Amino acid sequence: MSESKSSGAVAKAAAALEEATRTGVPCPPVRALLPEADIEAAYAVQQLHVERAVDTGRRLVGRKIGLTSPAVQQQLGVDQPDFGALFADMAVAQGQPIEAGRLLQPKVEAEVALVLGADLPHTAPTVADLLRATAFALPALEVVDSRIADWDITIVDTVADNASCGLYVLGGTPVTLDRVDLHAVKMTLTKNGETVSEGTGADCLGSPLTAALWLASTLAGLGDPLRVGDIVLTGALGPMVPAAAGDEFTARIEGLGTVATTFASAPTQGAGA
């Protein structure tokens, strides 16, 4: 595909996703608009989204890592994770319900968040570089979402759709990395008091640190390295779980503590009329 046709396809895919956001109606898979299996084109759609968001005043505060589960990678036919952008307005404070209708098709997963205290500019960072650069870790919930109807996604769809990132919730007690072994941590996620997902740090590419190293290397290679203050959601420690109005989720990650969120009940039909 020529460069002009490729850029036209990128613009069309971005427009379809923006329309889904505006209307609240998921769109058909955007892979039909892009060159087949072209992950580079999908990231171009994502980058266009990021640039437009920044132009409107949204603040970029970090990145998320997706596809850290070997089973999910196999399902989508890829051999590496993907990444998306985190904005300040995607953060939800604990105790603040997620408004009904804010997301299209939400699902919840528990993961480890890292907050950086230094830049990571190297294309081949070491574990020591990452440990020195990380100010602290937190338990986190990522509320993933898809603007693609029925979650009918391939790697191209999810990358274009900002790695299917919706919102995120961070725990409130920072833990330095000398106090926790992220490879060995155990995670339990409950939904309305019932355990619905379990896993360990090793289920995230072998360790959340391995996932973060991949991200740091990838972004540095693209000329857009991780910076001091960035939040890094390192990837799910267990299966994601569908969410609906009224659901309450709590994740406990051994050594890091707990993080919780609630989905507000749907408004009563006709209320306020």
C-alpha positions in Angstrom: 0.0 0.0 0.0 1.3 3.5 -0.9 2.1 6.0 1.8 -0.8 8.2 0.7 -3.3 5.3 0.8 -1.8 4.2 4.2 -2.2 7.6 5.7 -5.8 7.7 4.4 -6.5 4.4 6.0 -5.0 5.6 9.3 -7.3 8.6 9.2 -10.4 6.5 8.4 -9.6 4.1 11.3 -9.1 7.0 13.7 -12.3 8.6 12.6 -14.3 5.4 13.2 -12.9 5.0 16.7 -13.6 8.7 17.5 -17.2 8.3 16.3 -17.6 5.3 18.6 -16.4 7.4 21.5 -18.7 10.3 20.6 -21.8 8.2 20.1 -21.2 5.5 22.7 -21.8 2.9 20.0 -19.0 0.4 19.3 -17.8 0.3 15.7 -16.9 -2.6 13.4 -13.3 -3.9 13.6 -10.9 -1.3 12.1 -8.6 -4.0 10.7 -10.8 -3.9 7.6 -9.6 -0.3 7.0 -5.9 -0.9 7.6 -3.3 -2.9 5.7 -3.6 -6.5 6.7 -1.7 -7.4 9.9 0.1 -4.0 9.8 0.9 -3.2 13.4 2.9 -0.2 12.4 -0.3 1.3 10.8 -2.2 0.5 14.0 0.3 2.4 16.1 0.0 5.3 13.7 -3.8 5.4 14.5 -3.0 5.3 18.2 -0.4 8.1 17.8 -2.9 10.2 15.9 -5.3 9.7 18.9 -2.6 10.7 21.3 -1.6 13.8 19.4 -5.2 15.0 19.1 -5.8 14.4 22.8 -2.7 16.4 23.8 -3.8 19.2 21.4 -7.1 19.4 23.2 -5.4 19.8 26.6 -5.3 16.2 27.9 -2.2 15.4 29.9 -0.2 12.3 29.0 1.0 10.7 32.3 2.3 7.3 31.3 1.8 4.0 29.4 0.0 0.7 29.8 1.3 -2.6 28.6 -1.1 -5.2 27.2 -1.0 -8.7 25.8 1.4 -9.9 28.6 -0.3 -13.3 28.8 1.2 -16.0 26.5 -2.3 -17.5 26.1 -3.7 -14.1 24.8 -0.7 -13.6 22.6 -1.3 -17.0 21.0 -5.0 -16.2 20.6 -4.2 -13.0 18.7 -1.2 -14.5 16.8 1.5 -12.3 18.2 4.8 -12.9 20.0 5.1 -9.6 21.9 3.1 -7.3 24.1 1.6 -4.0 23.0 1.3 -0.6 24.7 -1.1 2.3 24.9 -1.2 5.8 26.4 -2.4 6.8 29.9 -3.9 10.3 30.4 -4.6 12.0 33.7 -8.3 12.1 33.1 -8.4 8.3 32.8 -7.5 8.0 36.5 -10.3 7.1 38.9 -9.7 7.7 42.6 -10.6 4.9 45.0 -14.0 5.7 46.5 -15.1 7.5 43.3 -17.6 5.4 41.5 -17.2 4.9 37.7 -20.2 6.6 36.1 -22.7 4.5 34.3 -22.2 4.8 30.6 -18.7 6.3 30.8 -17.3 3.2 29.1 -18.7 1.0 26.3 -17.7 -2.6 27.1 -15.7 -2.5 30.4 -13.7 -5.4 31.8 -11.4 -5.3 34.9 -8.0 -6.7 35.5 -5.5 -6.4 38.3 -1.9 -5.5 37.8 1.2 -3.8 39.2 1.8 -0.1 38.5 5.2 1.4 38.6 5.8 5.1 39.1 9.2 6.4 37.8 11.5 8.6 39.7 14.0 9.0 36.8 14.0 8.8 33.0 14.7 5.6 31.2 16.3 6.8 27.9 18.3 3.7 27.0 17.2 1.3 24.2 18.7 -1.6 26.1 17.9 -0.9 29.8 19.0 -3.3 32.4 17.1 -4.5 35.4 19.4 -2.4 37.5 18.4 0.7 35.4 14.8 0.0 35.9 15.1 -0.6 39.7 17.0 2.6 40.1 14.5 4.5 38.0 11.4 3.2 39.8 10.3 5.4 42.7 7.6 2.9 43.9 5.0 0.4 43.0 1.3 0.3 43.6 -1.5 -2.2 43.2 -3.7 -1.1 40.3 -6.9 -2.0 38.5 -7.1 -1.4 34.8 -10.6 -1.0 33.4 -10.1 -2.1 29.8 -12.6 -1.1 27.2 -13.0 -1.7 23.5 -14.6 0.6 20.9 -14.7 -2.4 18.6 -18.1 -4.1 18.7 -18.3 -7.3 20.8 -14.6 -7.2 21.5 -14.0 -8.7 18.0 -10.4 -7.8 18.0 -7.0 -8.7 16.5 -3.7 -7.2 17.4 -4.3 -4.4 14.8 -7.7 -3.5 16.4 -6.5 -3.3 19.9 -3.3 -1.4 19.1 -5.3 1.2 17.1 -7.8 1.4 20.0 -5.1 2.6 22.4 -4.4 -1.0 23.5 -8.0 -1.2 24.7 -7.4 1.1 27.6 -10.4 2.7 29.3 -9.6 3.9 32.9 -7.3 2.9 35.7 -7.4 3.0 39.5 -4.2 3.2 41.7 -3.8 2.0 45.2 -2.8 4.7 47.7 0.2 3.2 49.6 3.5 3.3 47.7 5.9 0.4 48.1 9.5 0.6 47.2 10.9 -2.3 45.1 13.3 -3.4 47.8 10.3 -4.4 49.9 8.6 -6.7 47.4 9.5 -9.5 44.9 7.3 -8.6 41.9 8.0 -12.0 40.3 6.5 -13.9 43.3 3.5 -11.7 44.2 0.1 -13.4 44.3 -3.0 -11.6 43.1 -6.7 -12.2 44.0 -9.5 -10.2 42.3 -13.0 -10.3 43.7 -16.2 -9.1 42.1 -19.0 -8.4 44.5 -17.1 -10.4 47.2 -16.5 -13.5 45.0 -13.1 -14.4 43.7 -13.1 -14.1 39.9 -9.4 -13.9 38.9 -6.1 -15.1 40.4 -2.5 -15.0 39.3 1.0 -14.2 40.1 3.7 -11.8 39.0 5.2 -14.6 37.0 2.0 -14.7 34.9 3.0 -11.2 33.5 5.8 -12.1 31.0 7.6 -13.8 33.8 7.6 -10.7 35.9 6.1 -7.2 35.8 9.8 -5.9 35.6 10.3 -7.9 32.4 7.2 -6.2 30.9 8.4 -2.8 32.0 11.9 -3.4 30.5 10.2 -4.3 27.2 8.2 -1.1 27.2 11.2 1.1 28.2 13.3 -0.4 25.4 10.5 -0.1 22.8 9.7 3.5 23.6 13.3 4.6 23.7 13.8 3.0 20.3 10.9 5.1 19.0 12.5 8.3 20.4 9.8 8.7 23.1 11.3 7.2 26.2 9.7 6.8 29.6 10.2 9.9 31.7 10.4 10.7 35.4 6.9 10.7 36.9 5.4 8.4 34.4 3.0 5.7 35.5 3.5 2.3 33.9 0.7 -0.3 34.1 2.7 -3.4 33.6 0.0 -5.9 32.5 -2.6 -8.2 33.9 -1.7 -10.8 36.5 -4.8 -12.8 35.8 -7.8 -13.0 33.4 -9.9 -9.9 32.9 -13.5 -9.9 34.1 -16.6 -8.2 32.6 -18.1 -5.4 34.6 -21.6 -4.0 34.8 -23.4 -1.2 36.7 -23.4 -1.9 40.4 -20.4 -4.2 40.4 -17.7 -3.8 43.1 -14.1 -5.0 42.5 -11.2 -5.4 44.9 -7.8 -6.6 44.1 -5.3 -7.8 46.7 -1.7 -8.1 45.5 0.6 -9.7 48.1 3.2 -7.2 49.3 1.5 -4.2 47.7 -1.9 -4.1 49.4 -5.4 -3.6 48.0 -7.1 -1.4 45.4 -10.8 -1.2 44.8 -13.4 0.4 42.5 -17.2 0.4 42.1 -19.3 0.8 39.0 -22.2 3.2 39.7 -25.7 1.8 39.3 -27.4 2.7 36.1 -29.7 5.7 36.5 -33.3 5.0 37.0 -35.2 5.3 33.7 -37.1 8.6 33.6 -35.3 10.0 36.7 -35.2 13.7 36.7 -38.0 14.0 34.2 
